[in-house]
Amino acid sequence: TYGSPTPIYHPPAKKEVAFDKKHFLDHFHKDHDNHHFFDHFHKKPVPPKPKPEPKPEPKPQPEPEYHPPTPTYGSPTPIYHPPAKH
């Protein structure tokens, strides 16, 4: 009458949670150890990344020039980024 007098009663959930906690702790510990390795690896790719950034210098020039041609339609191609070619 009430629409399910017995609300999904699953005792195994309790056991799962306890087990999950242990698993989570193990995973977290592993992640922490990996953090050191990640930091070292991440540090390497950081310097080479800023190199290609200065290349998009010609981007600011064509951007403003292409914008005015379509102000009525709301710019059918507002995302005009020549650096994407690279």
Order of alpha helices (4+ residues) and beta strands (2+ residues): alpha-alpha
